[in-house]
Amino acid sequence: MVETDVVSNVDLDKFRQIDDTELDKFTKLSNFEISAIFLEYAAKNIRGNRVINAGRGNPNWINTLARLAYGKLVNFGVKESGETFERDDGVMAGYIDGIGVGKRFLDSLSDSDTVDQFLRNAVNYCVIKLGVDEDAFVKELLDGAIGNNYPVPSRALKYTENILNAYLQKNLYKGVDLINETEVFPTEGGTAAMVYLFQELKQSHILNPGDTIAINSPIFTPYLQIPELSEYNLKIVRLAANEDDNWQMTDEQMDVLKDDRIKAFFDVNPTNPSARAYSPHTLEKFKDVVSANPNLIIVSDDVYGTFADDYQSIYASVPHNTLLVYSFSKLYGATGQRLGLIAVNKDNVCDRIITRLAQDDDEIHEEFNQRYSMVVPEPDEMKFIDRTVADSRAIGLYHTSGLSTPQQIMMDLFALTSLVSENVDDYILTSKKVVNYRYHALWDEMGVNVDNSHANTKYYTLLNIYDLVEKLHGKEFGEYFRSQYSYLSFPYRLAKEFGAVVMDASGFGAKKGYLRISLANLTSGDYRDLAKCMKALIGEYYLEFQQQKNQTKINQ
């Protein structure tokens, strides 16, 4: 427990002498870099407190069922491989015989073991619900888990694409049937998906230097940083959401997207860091937007979608204009495994733009032919998503492209833990409860009312330190605090003095004074202690304020 109920007698003179000049050295750094530096300060905090790091979005839980199932696939697959090789010393094996392998695998599973029951249910689900061939599917699972061959097809394993489409349909589309209209490219996490899309939009001449894009902020920092790089040099229109609007885009902001000079709109939904999903009203407005600006490309990063109740993706609202990014990292505790995807509708605006460019510009047509003729016989017919795969491997390595098969099978298993559930996915429900408990632990301790709307994922929370000090100690102190202290002063002192780390949210495009707190990586008790640390630090600022007021009266 952190003892923060009263202000200690620690000598704080050096902190009281901090001015904006001293903190200016941090202002040009990424908020992630600042957080890393503050974490170093926290490790040596002057109170000797244990470190509370609420700056990182990595969850402190993992999905166990899929991981244990993966181990069983490898174990059975290795045994099966041993049946087709002449050596029998156990150090080398052959390839799996696909004939009858489905039955052999199912016969090996116990009726009483939870993991075995899941694997049996997963195979049965895919055979019955998705219509796959049992032997072919089990062989893909086993070969993929072992990793004994290149990914074939190169974009996504055949049954992996089926499973991922079913998972997206269940968890992100809210009843809109897109399972048979969508193509998927598994990637090395959402990070690679972002990078590949930026690269391909440029490579396909859909976005060119000097073009204008719009970004909804606050947003995950790289979406603000990447477009400004010299290789892209895009002009950015920021559509800044406001806390007073519950972090929803206004109708006026949505109308900005109707301007056909805006070529693309980049978005994280639900948002990071403000943790809100778009309302049904906003999703309907996207239909009006693409009706007015039919060539608008929407890149929607939906990684936090499963944490919002009644969630629906922008892709479900305007599928022909939306490139969907998703990652399994946060929900399933798999940030180290790098499991993400790009999903694109078979009838999409990118393909239409590429076709028109090739028809209207002979130079671009020749460029496309030269670039892709080495990997496909008809470059003009190559789809945007397949160009993305080829360009992700610099064309020359297209034949060995595709996410590693062990990673694809791991995604299968994570997705299937959800798919084999009937109506309620207990794992997803539990993950929501976990972040909800932590959200309330923080804010209840802070003594501030909270937002329990369906749109609030509660994976992160934004705290406006300027507003908070006013709520706790009145308007006069609030005005004093705003005028006297840098927006980095509070997180700096919180780390150095109390050993607690929160992230400056201005790097996400939020107004200065907002702090992002991750509710994914600590216990409920930690968040209560974090609130105590923050209130104690505010108490110290308030003490300084009172001392200054008293000194002013004496001088008068």
VOKEPA-587300 format. One record per residue (C-alpha): x, y, z. Coordinates in steps of 0.02 Angstrom, whole numbers, plus 32768, in hexadecimal, padded with zeros to 4 digits. Layout:
<sites>
c1 | c2 | c3
X | Y | Z
...
</sites>
This chain:
<sites>
c1 | c2 | c3
8000 | 8000 | 8000
803D | 80AF | 7FD7
802D | 8124 | 806A
7FEF | 81C4 | 801A
7F5F | 81FF | 8087
7FC6 | 828C | 80D1
8051 | 82F5 | 808B
80F6 | 82B4 | 80CF
8186 | 831F | 810B
81F2 | 82F5 | 8074
825A | 8389 | 803C
8201 | 83C2 | 7F9F
825C | 8466 | 7F82
82AC | 842A | 7EE2
8203 | 83FB | 7E9A
81BB | 84A4 | 7EC7
8247 | 84F5 | 7E63
821B | 8497 | 7DC2
81EB | 850D | 7D37
81B1 | 84F9 | 7C85
8262 | 850D | 7C42
829A | 8470 | 7C9C
8209 | 840B | 7C57
821A | 8451 | 7BA6
829D | 83CC | 7B80
8212 | 834A | 7B80
8197 | 83A5 | 7B10
81E5 | 836D | 7A6B
81E9 | 82B6 | 7A9E
8161 | 8237 | 7A7A
80EE | 821C | 7B0D
8128 | 8167 | 7B10
81DD | 81A0 | 7B22
81AD | 821A | 7BAD
8151 | 818F | 7C06
81EC | 8120 | 7BFC
8258 | 81AA | 7C49
81D9 | 81CA | 7CD2
81D8 | 810F | 7CF7
8294 | 811B | 7D18
8273 | 81AC | 7D8F
81EA | 8149 | 7DE5
8261 | 80B8 | 7E09
82C9 | 8132 | 7E72
8239 | 8198 | 7EBA
8266 | 81FD | 7F54
81E0 | 81AF | 7FC2
821F | 80FF | 7FA3
8172 | 80C8 | 7F69
815B | 802E | 7EFD
8144 | 805D | 7E48
8094 | 806A | 7E01
80A0 | 8070 | 7D43
7FF8 | 809C | 7CF7
8045 | 80DB | 7C57
804B | 8039 | 7BF6
7FBA | 7FEC | 7B97
7FF9 | 7F3A | 7BA3
7F76 | 7ECF | 7BFE
7FAB | 7E6B | 7C97
7F3C | 7DD7 | 7C6B
7F47 | 7D4E | 7BE7
7ECE | 7CD7 | 7B95
7F01 | 7C2A | 7BD5
7E8D | 7BB7 | 7B73
7ECE | 7BE0 | 7AC6
7F84 | 7BD4 | 7AFE
7F6C | 7B2A | 7B50
7F10 | 7AEE | 7AB4
7FA1 | 7B28 | 7A48
8018 | 7ABE | 7AAE
7FAB | 7A25 | 7A92
7FA9 | 7A45 | 79D7
8067 | 7A48 | 79D2
8074 | 79AB | 7A3D
7FF9 | 7947 | 79D3
8041 | 798B | 7931
80F1 | 7955 | 795E
80B3 | 78A6 | 7988
8055 | 789B | 78E4
80EF | 78D6 | 7886
8152 | 7848 | 78D3
80E4 | 77CB | 7878
8123 | 77FE | 77CB
81E0 | 77FB | 77E1
825A | 776C | 77DC
82B8 | 779F | 7878
826A | 7770 | 791D
82E5 | 77BB | 799A
8271 | 784D | 79C4
82E7 | 78D8 | 798C
82A0 | 78E7 | 78DC
81F6 | 78CE | 788E
81A1 | 78E0 | 77E6
8101 | 792E | 77A5
8050 | 7912 | 77E0
7FE3 | 789A | 777D
7F42 | 78F9 | 775D
7ED7 | 785F | 773A
7E6D | 783B | 77D4
7ECE | 78B7 | 783F
7E2E | 790C | 787A
7DEA | 786D | 78C8
7E92 | 783E | 7912
7E9F | 78EA | 7963
7DEE | 78E9 | 79A9
7E05 | 7837 | 79EA
7E9E | 7871 | 7A4A
7E3B | 78F2 | 7AAC
7DF8 | 78CF | 7B59
7D41 | 78EA | 7B87
7D6F | 792E | 7C32
7DFD | 79A7 | 7C09
7DC7 | 7A5C | 7BF0
7E49 | 7A81 | 7B6C
7E20 | 79E1 | 7B0D
7D67 | 7A0D | 7B13
7D8E | 7AB8 | 7AC9
7DF3 | 7A6C | 7A3B
7D67 | 79F1 | 7A13
7CE7 | 7A7E | 7A16
7D58 | 7AE9 | 79A9
7D69 | 7A62 | 7924
7CAF | 7A3C | 7929
7C85 | 7AF6 | 791C
7CF1 | 7B0B | 7881
7CAD | 7A6E | 782E
7BF6 | 7A91 | 7854
7BEB | 7B4F | 7856
7C72 | 7B7D | 77D8
7C62 | 7AE4 | 7769
7D1B | 7AB6 | 7768
7D61 | 7A0B | 7740
7D91 | 79B6 | 77E4
7E33 | 7964 | 77AB
7E6E | 79FD | 774B
7E47 | 7A71 | 77DC
7E9D | 7A08 | 7861
7F34 | 79F3 | 77F0
7F3D | 7AB0 | 77D9
7F36 | 7AC6 | 7896
7FBE | 7A46 | 78B6
8033 | 7A79 | 782A
8019 | 7B30 | 7854
803E | 7B18 | 790D
80DC | 7AB7 | 78E5
810E | 7B36 | 7862
8153 | 7AB7 | 77E7
8124 | 7B11 | 7746
8110 | 7BBD | 76F8
8066 | 7C0F | 770E
7FF7 | 7BD6 | 767E
7F99 | 7C37 | 763F
8017 | 7CC0 | 7660
7F9B | 7D43 | 769E
7F41 | 7CD4 | 771D
7F2E | 7C1A | 773C
7E8B | 7BDE | 76EF
7E2F | 7BB3 | 778F
7E81 | 7C3E | 77F4
7E2C | 7CBD | 7784
7D84 | 7C65 | 779F
7D9A | 7C67 | 785C
7DD4 | 7D1B | 7864
7D41 | 7D53 | 77FA
7CCA | 7CF8 | 786E
7D1C | 7D48 | 7906
7D10 | 7DF7 | 78BD
7C5D | 7DD8 | 788C
7C2D | 7DA3 | 793C
7C8B | 7E28 | 799E
7C98 | 7EC5 | 7932
7C09 | 7ECF | 78B5
7B70 | 7EC7 | 7928
7B01 | 7E62 | 78B5
7B3A | 7EA7 | 780D
7B64 | 7E10 | 77A1
7C11 | 7E29 | 7755
7C5F | 7D7F | 7775
7C5E | 7D4C | 76BD
7C88 | 7DF9 | 767A
7D2B | 7E14 | 76D8
7DE0 | 7DE4 | 76B4
7E61 | 7DDC | 773E
7F1D | 7DF4 | 7746
7F66 | 7DB9 | 77EF
7FF6 | 7E2A | 7824
807B | 7E3B | 78AA
8005 | 7E94 | 7920
7FA2 | 7F33 | 7904
8048 | 7F8E | 78F6
8076 | 7F36 | 7854
7FC5 | 7F4C | 7813
7FD5 | 8009 | 782A
807F | 8011 | 77D6
804B | 7FA3 | 7743
7FB1 | 800C | 7721
8010 | 80B0 | 7723
8091 | 8064 | 76AE
8011 | 801C | 7636
7FA4 | 80B7 | 762D
803F | 8114 | 75F5
8080 | 808A | 7582
7FD8 | 807E | 7529
7FD3 | 813C | 7511
7F33 | 8144 | 7576
7F8A | 81BC | 75EE
8013 | 822C | 75A9
8084 | 82AD | 75FE
8022 | 834C | 7618
7F7A | 82F4 | 7622
7F06 | 831D | 76B2
7ECB | 829E | 7731
7E60 | 82B0 | 77CD
7E83 | 8264 | 7877
7E10 | 8259 | 790C
7E6F | 8289 | 79A8
7E9D | 8262 | 7A2F
7EE6 | 81CA | 79D9
7F73 | 814B | 79EA
800F | 81B5 | 79CE
8057 | 815D | 7932
7FBD | 818D | 78CE
7FF2 | 8241 | 78E9
80AB | 8224 | 78CD
80B1 | 81B2 | 7835
8056 | 8225 | 77B9
80D2 | 82B1 | 77DF
816A | 8248 | 77AF
81C4 | 8284 | 7712
8195 | 81E8 | 76B0
80DC | 820F | 76C7
80D6 | 82CC | 76E5
801A | 82D0 | 76F7
7FB5 | 8366 | 772E
7F50 | 8340 | 77CA
7EA6 | 8383 | 77FB
7E8C | 835B | 78B3
7DDA | 833F | 78E9
7DF0 | 834F | 79A4
7D6A | 82FD | 7A0E
7D3A | 8352 | 7AB1
7D15 | 830B | 7B5D
7C77 | 8375 | 7B64
7C36 | 830E | 7AD0
7C69 | 826C | 7B27
7CF9 | 8261 | 7AAA
7C81 | 824B | 7A17
7C9E | 82A5 | 7972
7C1D | 832D | 7955
7BAF | 8338 | 78BB
7C14 | 83D1 | 7885
7CB6 | 836D | 788E
7C67 | 82DE | 782E
7C33 | 8358 | 77A7
7CE9 | 8389 | 778E
7D06 | 82DA | 7749
7C8C | 82FC | 76BB
7D0D | 836D | 7669
7D59 | 8307 | 75DB
7E01 | 835A | 75F8
7E0F | 82E8 | 7690
7E4F | 8244 | 764A
7E50 | 81D9 | 76E7
7E15 | 81D7 | 779B
7E7D | 817D | 781F
7E26 | 8148 | 78BE
7E35 | 80DA | 7958
7D8A | 809B | 798E
7D72 | 8088 | 7A20
7DED | 8114 | 7A3D
7E98 | 810D | 7A8C
7EAC | 8168 | 7B02
7DFB | 81A9 | 7B21
7DB2 | 80F8 | 7B1E
7D0B | 811C | 7ACA
7CB3 | 80BE | 7A3E
7C53 | 811B | 79B9
7B9A | 8132 | 79DA
7B16 | 80EB | 7963
7AF5 | 819E | 792B
7BAB | 81B7 | 78F8
7BB0 | 8111 | 789C
7B17 | 8147 | 7838
7B6D | 81EC | 780F
7BFA | 818B | 77BB
7B7A | 8151 | 773A
7B53 | 8206 | 7712
7C0D | 822C | 7709
7C38 | 81A7 | 7688
7B9E | 81D2 | 7624
7BE2 | 8282 | 7613
7C99 | 824E | 7603
7C92 | 81A0 | 75B3
7D4E | 818F | 759E
7D73 | 81AF | 7655
7DDE | 8125 | 76A3
7DC0 | 8101 | 775B
7E44 | 80A4 | 77BE
7DF3 | 8066 | 785E
7E5D | 8019 | 78E9
7DE3 | 7FB0 | 794F
7E5A | 7F5F | 79CB
7DF1 | 7F92 | 7A63
7D47 | 7F68 | 7A17
7D25 | 7ED1 | 7A84
7D32 | 7F3A | 7B23
7C9B | 7FA4 | 7AF4
7BE9 | 7F67 | 7B0D
7B7E | 7F57 | 7A6F
7C14 | 7F86 | 7A05
7C08 | 7FA0 | 794A
7C9A | 7FC8 | 78D6
7C9C | 8052 | 7855
7CBE | 7FC2 | 77DC
7C0F | 7F7F | 77FD
7BC6 | 802A | 77D5
7C29 | 8053 | 7736
7C83 | 7FB2 | 7706
7CB3 | 7FE4 | 7654
7D15 | 807B | 7690
7D64 | 8034 | 772E
7E09 | 7FDA | 7749
7DFA | 7F80 | 77EF
7E8E | 7F65 | 7864
7E7D | 7EED | 78F7
7EF3 | 7EA1 | 7976
7EE2 | 7E12 | 79F2
7F6B | 7E5D | 7A60
7F06 | 7EB9 | 7AE3
7E70 | 7E49 | 7AFC
7ED2 | 7DA6 | 7B04
7F71 | 7DE5 | 7B58
7FDA | 7DC2 | 7ABE
803C | 7E61 | 7A9E
80DC | 7DFC | 7A8E
8094 | 7D85 | 7A0E
806D | 7E0E | 798E
7FC2 | 7DD6 | 7951
7F5F | 7E4F | 78E6
7F06 | 7E5D | 7840
7EC8 | 7ECB | 77B4
7E18 | 7EA9 | 7775
7DDA | 7EEF | 76D0
7D34 | 7EDE | 7677
7D3B | 7E81 | 75D1
7CE8 | 7F18 | 7581
7D4D | 7FAA | 75C1
7D77 | 805D | 7595
7E33 | 803C | 758C
7E1F | 7FC0 | 74FE
7DAF | 803A | 74A2
7E2E | 80C7 | 74B5
7EBD | 8058 | 747A
7E5A | 8022 | 73E0
7E31 | 80D6 | 73B4
7EE5 | 810F | 73CC
7F27 | 8085 | 735B
7EA7 | 80B2 | 72D6
7EC2 | 816F | 72DD
7F7F | 8179 | 72F4
7FEF | 8118 | 727E
8088 | 8138 | 72EB
8034 | 80EF | 7386
7FF1 | 805E | 731F
80A1 | 8035 | 72E4
80E5 | 8047 | 7395
8066 | 7FCB | 73D8
808A | 7F51 | 734B
8145 | 7F56 | 7369
8133 | 7F46 | 7425
80B7 | 7EB7 | 7431
80D4 | 7E56 | 738E
815E | 7DF2 | 73E3
80E1 | 7DA7 | 745E
803A | 7D9E | 7402
8011 | 7D80 | 734A
7F8B | 7E09 | 7346
7FCA | 7E9F | 73AB
7F31 | 7F06 | 737D
7EC2 | 7E8A | 73D8
7F29 | 7E83 | 7477
7EBE | 7EBA | 750B
7EF0 | 7F3E | 758A
7EFC | 7EC0 | 7617
7F6E | 7E4E | 75B2
7FD9 | 7EE2 | 757F
7FE6 | 7F08 | 7639
8026 | 7E57 | 7659
80A3 | 7E60 | 75C9
80E4 | 7F0C | 75F8
80F3 | 7ED8 | 76AF
817A | 7E61 | 7671
81CA | 7ED7 | 75F0
817A | 7E78 | 755F
820D | 7E02 | 7549
81DE | 7D9F | 75E3
8124 | 7D95 | 75BB
8132 | 7CD9 | 75A6
8169 | 7CC8 | 765C
80F9 | 7D4F | 76A3
806F | 7D3A | 7720
8071 | 7D36 | 77DC
80CB | 7CA1 | 7828
8059 | 7C0A | 7835
806F | 7BF5 | 78F2
8031 | 7CA8 | 7907
7F9D | 7C88 | 7894
7F6C | 7BEB | 78F5
7F7A | 7C4A | 7998
7EFF | 7CC9 | 7951
7E8D | 7C38 | 791F
7E8A | 7BF9 | 79D0
7E6C | 7CA3 | 7A21
7DDE | 7CC2 | 79A6
7D94 | 7C16 | 79C2
7D8A | 7C2E | 7A7F
7D0B | 7CB4 | 7A54
7CB6 | 7C5A | 79C3
7C90 | 7BB8 | 7A21
7C36 | 7C1D | 7AA6
7B7D | 7C28 | 7A81
7B38 | 7CD5 | 7AA2
7BA7 | 7D11 | 7B31
7C64 | 7D08 | 7B29
7C95 | 7CF4 | 7BE0
7D4A | 7D24 | 7BBC
7D1B | 7DC9 | 7B69
7C9B | 7DEA | 7BF1
7D1F | 7DCD | 7C77
7D9B | 7E41 | 7C21
7D19 | 7ECB | 7C24
7CF9 | 7EAD | 7CDD
7DB2 | 7EB6 | 7D04
7DCC | 7F62 | 7CB8
7D26 | 7F9D | 7D00
7D5D | 7F70 | 7DB2
7E00 | 7FCD | 7D99
7DA9 | 8064 | 7D4C
7D39 | 8074 | 7DE4
7DC9 | 8054 | 7E5E
7E25 | 80EA | 7E17
7D95 | 8164 | 7E05
7D37 | 8133 | 7EA4
7DD6 | 8151 | 7F07
7DEA | 81F6 | 7EAC
7D38 | 8223 | 7EDE
7D01 | 8253 | 7E2E
7C66 | 821D | 7DCF
7C84 | 81A0 | 7D42
7C3F | 8174 | 7C98
7BED | 80C8 | 7C91
7BA6 | 80D9 | 7BE1
7BB3 | 8048 | 7B67
7C2D | 80AC | 7AFC
7CB0 | 80B3 | 7B87
7D2A | 8021 | 7B76
7D83 | 8051 | 7C19
7E24 | 8006 | 7BD6
7E6F | 80B4 | 7BE9
7E30 | 814F | 7C3E
7E5C | 8205 | 7C20
7E71 | 8279 | 7CB4
7E79 | 8336 | 7CA1
7EEB | 836C | 7D2E
7EB6 | 8423 | 7D1F
7DFF | 83F4 | 7D35
7E25 | 837B | 7DC1
7E83 | 83F7 | 7E2E
7DF1 | 8470 | 7E1D
7D73 | 83EA | 7E4D
7DD8 | 83BD | 7EE7
7E0B | 846A | 7F24
7DA3 | 84EE | 7ECD
7DA9 | 8565 | 7E3B
7E29 | 85DE | 7E82
7EA8 | 8554 | 7E9A
7E7D | 850E | 7DEE
7EA4 | 85B4 | 7D9B
7F45 | 85C3 | 7DFD
7F7B | 8513 | 7DCC
7F5B | 8533 | 7D13
7FBE | 85D4 | 7D16
8052 | 8596 | 7D7C
807B | 84E5 | 7D44
80AE | 8491 | 7CA2
803D | 8405 | 7C65
80CF | 838E | 7C84
80ED | 83C9 | 7D36
806C | 8355 | 7D82
80A1 | 82B0 | 7D2F
8158 | 82DF | 7D4C
8142 | 82F9 | 7E06
80CD | 8263 | 7E14
8159 | 81F4 | 7DD2
81EE | 8243 | 7E2B
8199 | 825C | 7ED1
8118 | 81D0 | 7EDF
8159 | 814B | 7E66
80B7 | 814D | 7E00
80B8 | 815B | 7D42
802A | 819A | 7CD4
8039 | 81CF | 7C1F
802A | 827F | 7BDC
7F99 | 827A | 7B61
7FC7 | 8314 | 7AFC
8033 | 82A3 | 7A90
7F91 | 824B | 7A5D
7F4A | 82F2 | 7A24
7EEC | 8318 | 7AC5
7EF2 | 83C4 | 7B14
7F82 | 83E5 | 7B88
7F58 | 83B0 | 7C38
7F07 | 830A | 7C0A
7F5A | 826C | 7C4C
7F3D | 81BC | 7C0A
7F2F | 8133 | 7C8B
7F31 | 807F | 7C51
7EB7 | 8012 | 7CB0
7EFD | 7F71 | 7C68
7FA1 | 7F50 | 7CC0
7F88 | 7F67 | 7D7C
7F17 | 7F24 | 7E05
7E7F | 7F7E | 7E4A
7EE4 | 7FA0 | 7EE9
7F6D | 7FF0 | 7E81
7EF0 | 8067 | 7E32
7EAE | 8098 | 7EDD
7F60 | 80BC | 7F13
7F80 | 811D | 7E73
7EE9 | 818B | 7E9A
7F2D | 81A7 | 7F4A
7FD5 | 81DB | 7F03
7F83 | 8254 | 7E8B
7F16 | 82A1 | 7F12
7FAC | 82B2 | 7F85
8011 | 830A | 7EFE
7F7F | 837F | 7EDB
7F7D | 839E | 7F97
8033 | 83D4 | 7F8F
800F | 844B | 7F00
7F7E | 848F | 7F66
7FF0 | 84A6 | 7FFD
8068 | 850A | 7F90
7FD6 | 8573 | 7F54
7F9F | 8598 | 8007
804F | 85C3 | 803D
8060 | 863C | 7FAC
7FB9 | 868D | 7FD6
7FEE | 86A2 | 808B
8094 | 86ED | 8057
803B | 8766 | 7FE4
7FCD | 879F | 8074
8065 | 87B7 | 80E5
80BE | 881E | 805F
8024 | 888B | 804C
</sites>
